[in-house]
Amino acid sequence: MNKHSQTAEKIVKRLTQWGAVKVEVTDNSHLHVGHEGAKSGGGHFAVWVEAAAFTGLNRLKSHRLVYQQLDPLFQSGEIHALEVEAVSPQI
């Protein structure tokens, strides 16, 4: 298992422990080889997150919640860039 796969697993774990009912992570790091930010080794990821916590929130507030949950992975350098799609459950 490579470093980015481990980070993807950490993303899923942190978001599901927080309360997300579904999380999909795509590692886009290979698309950024040679990019200045990729030199530090941090991954580039896209996440699709479904959580009741997003109900009634605008896009910015929903994204902030995701970033708050993943902040330790940004601080450690495991995540360099993150693309977020945050949705509330459909009833």
N, C-alpha and C positions, 0 to 999 in steps of 0.2 A: 504494500500500500504506500503510495507516495504522500508527500507532505500536504499537497492540496486536497487529496482524498480525505485525509485525516481532518483537515480544516472544514471540509464540507460536512463531515459527520458531526463535528462540534457545532456547526451552525444549526443543523437539524435538532440536535440535542437541546441546545440552549432555547431555541424557539418553541419546541414542544413542551419543555419543562415550564416555560413561561405561560403556555396556554394555547398555542396554535394547534388547530385540529388537523392541519395538513401543511406540509412544507416540502417544496421541491427546490433543489439546489443544482445549478448548472455551473460547472467550472469553465470559465472562459479565459483562463490564464494563458493557454496556448495561443490565443489571438493577440496577446500583448507582449510576446517575446521581443526583446529589444527596446520596449517602451521604458522610459526613464523610471517610472514607478515600479516596474517589474524587476529592476535590478536588485532591490532590497529583498526579493524573494516572496513578498506578499502576493496573495492570489487575487484574481479578478473573478468575482462570482455574480451570478444572477440568482435571486430567490423569489419564489412565488409562495406567499404565506396567506393562509386562511385562518382567521381568528375572530372570535366574537368581540374582542377588544376594539376592533376597527369599526364596528357598527356605529354609524352616525358621525364618524370622523371624516375630515377632508383628507385628501391625498398627503399633504405635508405632515399632518399630525400622525397619520398612520405610519408613514416612513420614519418619523422620529421615534416612534415606539420600537420599530425593528432595529434601528441604529442603537438605541439605548440598550437593548438586549444583547447586541453583538459588540458593544464598545470594548470589552476586554480583548476581543480578537483583533480589533483595529489597533488597540494600544500595544499588543504584543507583536504587531507586524504581520500576523497571519493573514489578515485581509488588507489589501491595498485599496480595492475598489469594489463597490457593491451596487448592483442594479436591483431595485425592489418593485415587486408587484404585490400589493397588500389588498386583500379582499375580505369582506365579512361573509359568514356562512349564509347560504341561500335557504330559506325556510319554505 
